[in-house]
Every structure is written in structure tokens, then in C-alpha cells.
Amino acid sequence: MGSKSFAVNQLSETAYASVRVADNGSDNELIRTNNMKLEAFAMRFAWAFVSIVVLLVIVSFLLVVAGYAGSRLALH
């Protein structure tokens, strides 16, 4: 039973060491900088898309209201 516990502990320590070695500060900074640039681009793109959709909805609504008002005036 003691050998099983040793094997599990040894495996977890080895996994922790490999994760710790893989985490390098300089590589992480480069990846983070690129991610921030991509995030900023994605956010600008999303805001532009949403703005265009909202503008089209407002213009469509105004055209429908104007058309309805025009047809009501033509009937009287």
C-alpha cells in the first residue's frame, strides 16, 4: 500500500515540475501582447458590426413609421 502512495506522489510531483518548467515569463508576455492586440481588433470589429446593425434597425423602423404615416394621410 505504501508503494502505491509513493507512485501517485511521484507522478504528481513530476507533473507539477513539467508544468512549472513550461511556464516561462518572457514567452508568456509575448503571447499576452499578441492576444491583447487581437482582442482589441475583435472588440472594434464587434462594436462596428453592432453599430451598423442598430443603425439599420433604426432606419428601417423610421421608414416603416413614415410609410404608415404617409398611407394614413393619403386615406383622409
N, C-alpha and C positions, 0 to 999 in steps of 0.2 A: 504494500500500500504506500510505503514511503517513496518507492521508486516512481510510481505514477505521479505523485505530487511533485517530485523533482523534475520530471519530464514536462509537466504543464508549466511550472515556474520557469524552466529553461526556455521553453518555447515563447512564453510571453515576454521574457527579457530580450530574447533575440528579435522578436517583432518590434519591440519598443526601440531597440537600438537602430534597426533599419529605418524606422520612421524618423527617428531623431537625426540620422545622418542625411536623409533625403531632404530635410527642411533646411535650405540654405538661404540666408538673409538676402544676399545680392541677387540671386535668381528670383526670389520672391518679389523684390522691388521692381525688377524689370517686367515681370508678368503683371504686377499690380498696376504699373503705369500704363501698359497697353490696355488693360481691362478698363481703366478709367477713361481713356480716350474712346474706346469702343462704346462704353456706357453713355458718354456724353453725346456721341453721334446717334446712338439709338434713341436717346431721350429727345434730342432735337427732331429726329425723324418722326417719332411718335407724336410729339406736340404739333408738328406741321400737319401730319395726317389728321389728327383730331380737329385741328383748327379748320382745315378745309371741309371736313365732314359737317362740322357745326355750321359753318358759313353756308354750305349748300342746303342744309335743312332749314335754316332761317330764310334764305332767299326763296326756297320752294314754298314755305309756309306763307310768306308775304305774297307770292304770286297767286296762290290758291285763294287767299283772303281778297286780294284785289280782283281776281276773276269773279268770285262770288259776289262782291260788292257791285261790280260792273254789271253782272247779269241781273241783280236785284233792281238797279237803277233803270235798266233797259225795259224791264217789265212794267214799271209805273209810268 
